[in-house]
Amino acid sequence: MPYCQECGAKLPDEEKARFCPNCGAPMQPPSRIVKPVEVSRAAEREKSRRLESVIAATLICFIITFFGTVLPIDSAEAQAVFQEFSEFEKTFEKVNPFFTIALFYGNNFIHSLAMFTPFVGPFYGFYVLFSTGRVIAAMAQVQRSNPLTLLIFTFVSPHSWIEYVSYGLALSESFWLALMIVRHRFREELVNVFKAISACALLLLCAAFIETYLISSLTQEMELSDFLVENLF
């Protein structure tokens, strides 16, 4: 039985009734009269679907990187990618840690913002994630190691998980934004877009701090090891 949106009284089931018998408010078509409980349940279902879409998008991100890692790579391409990555790593050894954090954060955040773009964002994200797998494959070939082992080792660090959750959130929101555009509800979705972007910004900032700390610690350990080798042996 429907309820009046003005006073909350139960409305008769008669199709010809046009006014509420309690307050006199005009009745709306049955399809537009929704109970408060039904509205709450619909909101909960939407939240659940959004969470499931984030989890699914994050898993897809891992799968795409996995395929980028295991697919064969040409030796010349592997050498070029490895050389470029090595030069990129050397720049971190010469700069201030805060600059390193800003560099990591800026690079990852720009990628995530591009992923938020409706309709084309997922394609850009898949390209970036696949390219990440190609870098891992190149390093594995040059170092003569198993690419899957290197992939697993990469995701042992918590910053990698945080980054991929951020990318999954961005890709998921890109899907929802595109869906709402098709449904002509673009303005309603903007609030969720801003929330998702803010969440990505915080997650990627945490990831940048963790990654910089790990690199700094590893560099210090290597310098200490070199010092001991040169002076004690």
Order of alpha helices (4+ residues) and beta strands (2+ residues): alpha-alpha-alpha-alpha-alpha-alpha-alpha
